[in-house]
Amino acid sequence: LFLGSPETLFLGLADGLGGHPRGEVAAQLLMDVSETLFRQLPKPLHDPENFMLRCVGKAHSAIMRFGRRQDPPIAPRTTAVMAVIQDGVAHWAHVGDSRLYLIRDGAVFSQTRDHTQVRYVRQSENESSRRRASLTRCLGGLPQPPTTTCGQPTALRPGDTLLLCSDGLWSQVRRQMLD
């Protein structure tokens, strides 16, 4: 999602969880709620962090309502990462393993930390252990909205790049390039 006004830019990305029914609907509900809220509020946003927290909270409620209305009820889920840029400052928030990278001078200056728990799984005695990450936070699934992590507001410099991506992108990029 890419929305802008002369004063404020809003970027959002949602990635529906595979293995859970209708993750794509959960992701779309987050984008729809975020767009509606963004269009309703005066710009520049008075409190960008609060705006993003409201987006997550309202979208979580919409996802839960959608899931309860299905027959039988389901629990769609999505991750999220979003950013608000205004007055030369980037504000960001995320839930799950969708990431934001701030790239400055060709290197990763800052990045979000995934809401995952890493464990090592051994399938048989003949196999070596392999790393497996499990999400600890997402929108949907649980009655209460997830705890959302907000980044420190960061002044942007000319040439800075913000990259919002899902695990579908970052898991395919060589680790030393981004981590």
Protein Blocks (a to p, Z undefined) as FASTA:
>chain_A
ZZddfkbccdddddddehiahklmmmmmmmmmmmmmmmmpccddfblmlmmmmmmmmmmm
mmmmmmmmpccdddddddddddddeehiacdddehjbdcdddeehiafbdcddddddddd
dfbfkbccddddddfbdeehiabacdddddddddddehiacddddfklmmmpcfklmZZ
